[in-house]
Amino acid sequence: MIAKIQRLCRENGSSLSRLEKELGFSRGALFKWDTNTPGIDKVQKVANYFGVTIDSLVSKEATARENDA
């Protein structure tokens, strides 16, 4: 999921640290999402920030398609 968030940040001229700050997350919190499952409220905040669905952030199928592109 973090790879998708990093891509969205790049596409929107942002960074993970800026996103964390704007959403009120602790520093480095997003990097932990690959090893620890985040709460749905935090995933929803990220999805809302980028105007995407939660499913598009967590779907493994989308990751496979993105890697093929």
Number of C-alpha atoms within 10 A of each C-alpha: 16 15 12 16 19 17 14 17 17 12 11 10 8 13 16 20 16 13 18 16 12 10 13 11 14 10 13 11 13 22 15 11 14 11 7 10 9 13 9 10 9 14 20 17 14 20 17 12 12 14 10 13 13 15 12 14 20 14 12 12 9 14 15 10 9 10 7 7 5
